[in-house]
Amino acid sequence: MKFNIEDVGEYLKSHEIKPSYQRMKIFEYLIVNRNHPTVDMIYQALVKDIPTLSKTTVYNTLNLFVEKKIATVIVIEENETRYDADINIHGHFKCQQCGEVYDIDIDMDKIDISILDKFQINEHHLYFKGICEKCLKNFKK
């Protein structure tokens, strides 16, 4: 997702979201870090610069982003909710060693979903779990 940080406020406005400072910083975090963060990860990263920030504000802001379709929820593990500002169709790989979540490009032209032609698709998810390249290299050392 190509995005200029300076355009965050206008982008939020274009999706009918009032661009408060906290909302802009949360969205900026999502697009700059691309680490598929949890509420806690975002809170910990931003609370140093925004002492009035609460986890509730982060949670409510992320839910607003999801409602306005500028972010998606990723639930690879049942007990962990993560967020992604890349709303294009793609998959995810979660390393079971380090916990990192990686984006996976998907060529939808090569996936035959014609069996679903008579269905209404509201969501799509493609997740893989395993050990990432970095952890495999460290394991071999």
Helices and strands as residue ranges (DSSP letters): G 5-7, H 8-14, H 21-33, H 39-46, H 55-67, E 72-77, E 80-84, E 90-95, E 101-105, G 108-110, G 114-116, E 127-130, H 133-140
